[in-house]
C-alpha cells in the first residue's frame, strides 16, 4: 500500500475537522440550555443504507474511515460483528449497525464510529459501521415515541426524522444477547 492509498480524501478530513469543531462548540455551551429553556441533545447524524440515525455526540470518541481486520466467526459472537480494529493500543469490536437494527449487512460501509468506553456496555470497546456520516444536529429534549425496534424517533428542525441510537440500549441483552 502506498502513502497515497492511506491518505484520507480531503472531504472526509474536512468532515472530521467540522465534527471536532462542532463538538468543541457544543461542549463549550454545555449547561447553558437553549433559548426556550429546554436542554438540547447533540447527535452525530448517520446514513444507514438510506435510514437516518443519530448517535449521542458525547458517546463518540472518533469518526474515521471504515478500517477493520476480519476475524474468524465464533458461535458466541453477537450478531453484526464484522471484526476488530486497533486504536491507540486498544482493541475495538467492530459492529455493522445495520445488522444490529435488524437490516441487511452493509456492503460498502463508508464510516466507522469509535465509541467511548461505557461501564454499562459489557462488550468493552466498540466501533460501529454506517453508510455515511452526515454531520451533527441538536435535538431538543429526549425523544419519546418508540419505533417497533424500541429506539426513539426525533424530529429535526427541517422536518426530517431520525432514529436515535443509545449505545447502552443497543448493546443490552435484549438486542445482542450479551
Backbone as CSV, one residue per row, in Angstrom:
resi,resn,N_x,N_y,N_z,CA_x,CA_y,CA_z,C_x,C_y,C_z
1,UNK,0.841,-1.163,0.000,0.000,0.000,0.000,0.898,1.241,0.000
2,UNK,0.621,2.176,-0.870,1.422,3.397,-0.947,0.893,4.433,0.023
3,UNK,1.696,5.476,0.255,1.278,6.560,1.140,0.007,7.232,0.611
4,UNK,-0.102,7.357,-0.692,-1.284,7.988,-1.296,-2.541,7.175,-0.997
5,UNK,-2.425,5.827,-0.905,-3.582,4.989,-0.607,-4.056,5.181,0.833
6,UNK,-3.154,5.553,1.729,-3.507,5.687,3.138,-4.013,7.084,3.480
7,UNK,-3.832,8.060,2.616,-4.262,9.428,2.884,-5.767,9.530,2.672
8,UNK,-6.524,9.997,3.695,-7.974,10.107,3.515,-8.309,11.212,2.521
9,UNK,-9.395,11.020,1.794,-9.810,12.069,0.864,-10.057,13.372,1.626
10,UNK,-9.851,14.489,0.939,-9.991,15.804,1.560,-11.382,15.990,2.163
11,UNK,-12.408,15.433,1.533,-13.770,15.575,2.040,-13.949,14.947,3.405
12,UNK,-13.387,13.782,3.613,-13.506,13.117,4.918,-12.689,13.839,5.974
13,UNK,-11.542,14.353,5.576,-10.713,15.100,6.520,-11.440,16.387,6.934
14,UNK,-12.057,17.046,5.976,-12.811,18.262,6.273,-14.006,17.936,7.169
15,UNK,-14.662,16.808,6.904,-15.785,16.393,7.737,-15.326,16.152,9.168
16,UNK,-14.210,15.456,9.345,-13.692,15.175,10.687,-13.376,16.476,11.420
17,UNK,-12.774,17.441,10.721,-12.491,18.734,11.352,-13.780,19.435,11.759
18,UNK,-14.812,19.370,10.898,-16.090,20.015,11.193,-16.753,19.371,12.411
19,UNK,-16.726,18.041,12.496,-17.317,17.355,13.645,-16.590,17.746,14.925
20,UNK,-15.256,17.801,14.884,-14.494,18.198,16.064,-14.814,19.642,16.461
21,UNK,-14.939,20.535,15.472,-15.283,21.931,15.761,-16.670,22.024,16.387
22,UNK,-17.645,21.298,15.818,-18.998,21.331,16.354,-19.042,20.734,17.754
23,UNK,-18.274,19.680,17.991,-18.223,19.075,19.322,-17.653,20.071,20.332
24,UNK,-16.578,20.784,19.954,-15.989,21.779,20.852,-16.996,22.885,21.152
25,UNK,-17.749,23.333,20.141,-18.763,24.376,20.344,-19.855,23.884,21.285
26,UNK,-20.296,22.658,21.092,-21.361,22.104,21.928,-20.880,21.927,23.366
27,UNK,-19.649,21.440,23.521,-19.117,21.255,24.869,-18.948,22.594,25.577
28,UNK,-18.547,23.632,24.849,-18.377,24.955,25.440,-19.724,25.529,25.890
29,UNK,-20.792,25.150,25.205,-22.117,25.675,25.532,-22.868,24.810,26.550
30,UNK,-22.232,23.729,27.026,-22.883,22.826,27.974,-23.396,23.582,29.190
31,UNK,-24.591,23.218,29.623,-25.157,23.819,30.815,-25.856,25.139,30.568
32,UNK,-25.727,25.702,29.383,-26.365,26.986,29.098,-27.802,26.813,28.638
33,UNK,-28.173,25.610,28.178,-29.532,25.349,27.716,-29.837,26.117,26.437
34,UNK,-31.000,25.848,25.869,-31.425,26.557,24.674,-32.241,27.776,25.081
35,UNK,-32.549,28.610,24.121,-33.259,29.855,24.394,-34.604,29.611,25.077
36,UNK,-35.285,28.502,24.753,-36.586,28.232,25.357,-36.477,27.486,26.677
37,UNK,-35.250,27.262,27.156,-35.047,26.635,28.456,-34.932,25.125,28.407
38,UNK,-35.162,24.481,27.262,-35.030,23.032,27.190,-33.593,22.680,26.844
39,UNK,-33.146,21.582,27.383,-31.784,21.129,27.110,-31.742,20.455,25.742
40,UNK,-30.692,20.716,24.989,-30.520,20.087,23.698,-29.671,18.837,23.815
41,UNK,-29.790,17.972,22.845,-29.021,16.732,22.819,-28.293,16.660,21.477
42,UNK,-26.966,16.800,21.481,-26.222,16.751,20.217,-26.060,15.323,19.719
43,UNK,-26.248,15.144,18.417,-26.133,13.831,17.794,-25.200,13.892,16.592
44,UNK,-24.470,12.799,16.346,-23.767,12.606,15.085,-24.780,11.922,14.186
45,UNK,-25.115,12.569,13.078,-26.102,12.002,12.158,-25.422,11.036,11.203
46,UNK,-26.075,9.874,11.001,-25.553,8.828,10.132,-26.592,8.441,9.092
47,UNK,-26.099,8.053,7.922,-26.949,7.408,6.928,-26.675,5.923,7.054
48,UNK,-27.732,5.145,7.150,-27.609,3.699,7.286,-28.430,3.055,6.181
49,UNK,-27.828,2.959,5.005,-28.500,2.405,3.832,-29.835,3.118,3.597
50,UNK,-29.807,4.458,3.657,-30.998,5.249,3.396,-31.801,5.616,4.624
51,UNK,-31.518,5.014,5.755,-32.217,5.334,7.004,-31.379,6.336,7.795
52,UNK,-32.002,7.388,8.276,-31.293,8.392,9.072,-31.260,7.966,10.534
53,UNK,-30.060,8.005,11.121,-29.854,7.651,12.529,-29.006,8.723,13.178
54,UNK,-29.068,8.770,14.490,-28.230,9.686,15.243,-27.679,8.992,16.468
55,UNK,-26.404,9.205,16.755,-25.759,8.666,17.952,-25.327,9.854,18.799
56,UNK,-25.582,9.775,20.095,-25.218,10.853,21.006,-23.760,11.236,20.788
57,UNK,-23.511,12.512,20.508,-22.168,13.001,20.208,-21.197,12.732,21.355
58,UNK,-21.688,12.769,22.588,-20.822,12.552,23.743,-20.381,11.097,23.861
59,UNK,-21.070,10.182,23.176,-20.698,8.767,23.199,-19.636,8.442,22.145
60,UNK,-19.370,9.388,21.224,-18.458,9.142,20.109,-17.062,9.669,20.439
61,UNK,-16.091,8.772,20.349,-14.701,9.153,20.566,-14.079,9.680,19.278
62,UNK,-14.362,8.990,18.158,-13.724,9.334,16.891,-14.579,8.876,15.718
63,UNK,-14.608,9.683,14.667,-15.251,9.325,13.399,-14.124,9.130,12.410
64,UNK,-14.086,7.966,11.756,-12.957,7.639,10.896,-13.392,6.807,9.690
65,UNK,-12.437,6.556,8.814,-12.692,5.653,7.689,-12.945,4.248,8.223
66,UNK,-13.738,3.462,7.506,-14.029,2.107,7.969,-12.852,1.162,7.700
67,UNK,-12.070,0.913,8.736,-10.914,0.023,8.624,-11.001,-0.984,9.760
68,UNK,-10.986,-2.247,9.432,-11.008,-3.269,10.465,-10.360,-4.524,9.926
69,UNK,-10.031,-5.428,10.827,-9.470,-6.722,10.459,-10.550,-7.772,10.670
70,UNK,-10.775,-8.578,9.637,-11.746,-9.666,9.788,-11.228,-10.646,10.820
71,UNK,-12.144,-11.295,11.482,-11.751,-12.318,12.448,-12.635,-13.525,12.237
72,UNK,-12.145,-14.694,12.619,-12.983,-15.893,12.468,-14.253,-15.760,13.299
73,UNK,-15.354,-16.193,12.756,-16.635,-16.132,13.471,-16.682,-17.224,14.534
74,UNK,-17.004,-16.806,15.723,-17.187,-17.749,16.822,-18.687,-17.882,17.056
75,UNK,-19.145,-19.045,17.511,-20.590,-19.215,17.717,-21.161,-18.297,18.791
76,UNK,-20.330,-17.803,19.708,-20.843,-16.939,20.765,-20.734,-15.444,20.435
77,UNK,-20.341,-15.116,19.197,-20.254,-13.709,18.786,-21.648,-13.114,18.654
78,UNK,-21.829,-11.894,19.143,-23.115,-11.215,18.939,-23.352,-10.970,17.446
79,UNK,-24.615,-10.804,17.038,-24.895,-10.542,15.632,-24.266,-9.223,15.191
80,UNK,-23.876,-9.185,13.977,-23.345,-7.943,13.422,-21.855,-7.727,13.598
81,UNK,-21.136,-8.620,14.288,-19.693,-8.434,14.461,-19.007,-8.607,13.115
82,UNK,-18.242,-7.586,12.712,-17.523,-7.643,11.437,-16.034,-7.888,11.626
83,UNK,-15.514,-7.617,12.825,-14.093,-7.813,13.058,-13.604,-6.973,14.209
84,UNK,-12.313,-6.639,14.154,-11.701,-5.849,15.221,-10.887,-4.715,14.611
85,UNK,-10.655,-3.675,15.418,-9.869,-2.525,14.988,-9.015,-2.078,16.163
86,UNK,-7.733,-1.857,15.917,-6.841,-1.363,16.949,-6.686,0.137,16.847
87,UNK,-6.826,0.817,17.988,-6.667,2.274,18.018,-6.010,2.650,19.334
88,UNK,-4.864,3.274,19.252,-4.099,3.743,20.396,-3.958,2.681,21.477
89,UNK,-3.587,1.494,21.065,-3.319,0.398,21.991,-4.546,-0.320,22.508
90,UNK,-5.745,0.073,22.066,-6.973,-0.594,22.488,-7.567,-1.349,21.306
91,UNK,-8.234,-2.448,21.593,-8.869,-3.259,20.572,-10.374,-3.031,20.620
92,UNK,-10.937,-2.615,19.494,-12.369,-2.343,19.376,-13.047,-3.468,18.613
93,UNK,-14.215,-3.895,19.082,-15.045,-4.835,18.336,-15.859,-4.007,17.351
94,UNK,-15.795,-4.355,16.072,-16.459,-3.580,15.015,-17.793,-4.252,14.665
95,UNK,-18.875,-3.482,14.802,-20.222,-3.967,14.525,-20.798,-3.254,13.316
96,UNK,-21.590,-3.985,12.543,-22.371,-3.412,11.449,-23.674,-2.911,12.067
97,UNK,-23.847,-1.597,12.147,-25.017,-1.006,12.786,-26.310,-1.434,12.095
98,UNK,-26.265,-1.630,10.797,-27.455,-2.045,10.060,-27.970,-3.393,10.571
99,UNK,-27.090,-4.338,10.791,-27.493,-5.653,11.293,-28.060,-5.519,12.712
100,UNK,-27.407,-4.693,13.541,-27.888,-4.522,14.914,-29.298,-3.948,14.960
101,UNK,-29.671,-3.173,13.946,-31.010,-2.581,13.892,-31.994,-3.424,13.082
102,UNK,-31.565,-4.649,12.729,-32.466,-5.561,12.035,-32.440,-5.477,10.528
103,UNK,-31.483,-4.753,9.949,-31.388,-4.618,8.499,-30.398,-5.595,7.881
104,UNK,-30.171,-5.410,6.599,-29.214,-6.232,5.859,-27.799,-5.719,6.101
105,UNK,-26.801,-6.594,5.965,-25.408,-6.141,6.144,-25.051,-5.043,5.139
106,UNK,-24.233,-4.092,5.580,-23.760,-3.040,4.687,-22.695,-3.623,3.768
107,UNK,-22.874,-3.437,2.463,-21.888,-3.948,1.509,-20.628,-3.101,1.507
108,UNK,-20.778,-1.790,1.524,-19.649,-0.861,1.475,-19.799,0.195,2.577
109,UNK,-19.465,-0.142,3.827,-19.552,0.893,4.861,-18.676,2.088,4.489
110,UNK,-19.153,3.283,4.794,-18.403,4.484,4.440,-17.794,5.206,5.624
111,UNK,-18.187,4.806,6.844,-17.681,5.484,8.032,-17.708,4.525,9.216
112,UNK,-16.793,4.768,10.158,-16.740,3.973,11.376,-16.684,4.938,12.565
113,UNK,-17.529,4.696,13.558,-17.541,5.492,14.780,-16.929,4.674,15.903
114,UNK,-15.877,5.200,16.527,-15.329,4.575,17.717,-16.078,5.181,18.900
115,UNK,-16.675,4.337,19.712,-17.456,4.820,20.838,-16.601,4.894,22.099
116,UNK,-16.944,5.830,22.948,-16.274,5.931,24.245,-16.634,4.699,25.068
117,UNK,-15.719,4.262,25.889,-15.952,3.119,26.746,-16.982,3.481,27.809
118,UNK,-17.992,2.616,27.969,-19.055,2.835,28.937,-19.156,1.588,29.808
119,UNK,-19.141,1.773,31.107,-19.147,0.629,32.016,-20.408,-0.221,31.885
120,UNK,-21.519,0.370,31.441,-22.755,-0.397,31.331,-22.806,-1.284,30.090
121,UNK,-21.833,-1.130,29.184,-21.791,-1.981,27.992,-20.787,-3.095,28.255
122,UNK,-21.251,-4.349,28.340,-20.371,-5.443,28.725,-19.345,-5.854,27.670
123,UNK,-19.436,-5.315,26.469,-18.533,-5.741,25.408,-17.214,-4.984,25.382
124,UNK,-17.068,-3.959,26.189,-15.824,-3.190,26.186,-15.828,-2.134,25.109
125,UNK,-14.759,-2.048,24.342,-14.611,-1.001,23.330,-15.327,-1.420,22.046
126,UNK,-16.098,-0.456,21.502,-16.977,-0.760,20.371,-16.812,0.265,19.263
127,UNK,-16.865,-0.216,18.016,-16.908,0.637,16.830,-18.149,0.240,16.031
128,UNK,-18.795,1.233,15.422,-19.991,0.998,14.620,-19.738,1.400,13.176
129,UNK,-20.181,0.572,12.250,-20.083,0.872,10.821,-21.415,1.426,10.331
130,UNK,-21.352,2.426,9.456,-22.545,3.004,8.837,-22.214,3.338,7.389
131,UNK,-23.219,3.716,6.628,-23.011,4.066,5.218,-22.257,5.380,5.085
132,UNK,-22.670,6.393,5.869,-22.039,7.712,5.789,-22.353,8.501,7.049
133,UNK,-21.492,9.460,7.355,-21.751,10.420,8.421,-22.223,11.708,7.756
134,UNK,-23.278,12.296,8.311,-23.911,13.448,7.682,-23.701,14.750,8.452
135,UNK,-22.897,14.716,9.499,-22.668,15.910,10.295,-23.266,15.749,11.674
136,UNK,-23.515,16.877,12.316,-24.117,16.833,13.643,-25.409,17.633,13.637
137,UNK,-26.253,17.323,14.598,-27.516,18.044,14.770,-27.831,18.045,16.251
138,UNK,-28.626,19.006,16.661,-29.045,19.058,18.052,-30.552,18.926,18.092
139,UNK,-31.019,18.007,18.931,-32.460,17.845,19.099,-32.819,18.343,20.492
140,UNK,-34.018,18.833,20.633,-34.467,19.349,21.928,-35.010,18.214,22.770
141,UNK,-34.540,18.122,24.001,-35.056,17.129,24.940,-34.772,15.712,24.525
142,UNK,-35.468,14.776,25.132,-35.324,13.359,24.820,-36.533,12.920,24.028
143,UNK,-36.319,12.334,22.855,-37.463,11.877,22.060,-38.191,10.753,22.787
144,UNK,-39.522,10.713,22.673,-40.283,9.705,23.400,-40.938,8.629,22.548
145,UNK,-41.528,8.938,21.384,-42.183,7.849,20.657,-41.151,6.823,20.192
146,UNK,-41.466,5.550,20.365,-40.526,4.493,20.019,-40.885,3.830,18.698
147,UNK,-39.854,3.388,17.995,-40.049,2.593,16.784,-40.354,1.160,17.224
148,UNK,-40.799,0.303,16.312,-41.031,-1.095,16.696,-39.763,-1.758,17.276
149,UNK,-38.576,-1.307,16.871,-37.346,-1.899,17.384,-37.026,-1.396,18.788
150,UNK,-37.759,-0.400,19.259,-37.537,0.108,20.600,-36.670,1.351,20.666
151,UNK,-36.280,1.911,19.534,-35.453,3.109,19.535,-36.308,4.326,19.231
152,UNK,-36.096,5.417,19.985,-36.924,6.607,19.793,-36.643,7.308,18.471
153,UNK,-37.635,8.014,18.000,-37.533,8.838,16.806,-37.470,10.294,17.242
154,UNK,-36.688,11.085,16.521,-36.599,12.515,16.801,-36.859,13.279,15.514
155,UNK,-37.435,14.464,15.657,-37.659,15.336,14.503,-36.604,16.420,14.505
156,UNK,-36.030,16.647,13.336,-35.059,17.712,13.172,-35.796,18.995,12.793
157,UNK,-35.169,20.147,12.996,-35.837,21.417,12.653,-36.314,21.497,11.205
158,UNK,-35.640,20.785,10.289,-36.044,20.842,8.878,-37.162,19.850,8.538
159,UNK,-37.689,19.151,9.567,-38.813,18.247,9.333,-38.436,16.790,9.161
160,UNK,-37.169,16.507,8.935,-36.749,15.112,8.797,-36.823,14.416,10.147
161,UNK,-36.984,13.098,10.121,-36.946,12.343,11.375,-35.784,11.364,11.309
162,UNK,-35.289,11.002,12.496,-34.200,10.041,12.550,-34.351,9.182,13.789
163,UNK,-33.762,7.995,13.720,-33.758,7.067,14.843,-32.596,7.439,15.748
164,UNK,-32.860,7.596,17.038,-31.828,7.968,17.999,-31.279,6.698,18.638
165,UNK,-29.984,6.484,18.448,-29.321,5.278,18.937,-28.638,5.574,20.268
166,UNK,-29.002,4.836,21.292,-28.329,4.898,22.580,-27.441,3.659,22.659
167,UNK,-26.095,3.813,22.640,-25.217,2.639,22.638,-25.478,1.668,23.796
168,UNK,-25.765,2.166,24.989,-26.021,1.266,26.119,-27.260,0.417,25.858
169,UNK,-28.286,1.020,25.290,-29.503,0.264,24.975,-29.269,-0.684,23.795
170,UNK,-28.518,-0.212,22.825,-28.231,-1.023,21.642,-27.541,-2.322,22.015
171,UNK,-26.659,-2.268,23.009,-25.895,-3.450,23.388,-26.409,-4.127,24.652
172,UNK,-27.660,-3.889,24.979,-28.263,-4.587,26.118,-28.548,-6.027,25.713
173,UNK,-28.815,-6.871,26.676,-29.039,-8.293,26.387,-30.251,-8.515,25.483
174,UNK,-31.216,-7.592,25.518,-32.395,-7.749,24.671,-32.025,-7.713,23.189
175,UNK,-30.994,-6.930,22.841,-30.691,-6.742,21.433,-29.561,-7.631,20.918
176,UNK,-28.508,-7.817,21.701,-27.386,-8.595,21.156,-27.063,-9.836,21.982
177,UNK,-27.800,-10.110,23.012,-27.624,-11.352,23.737,-26.400,-11.423,24.615
178,UNK,-25.893,-10.291,25.098,-24.726,-10.333,25.988,-25.131,-9.906,27.391
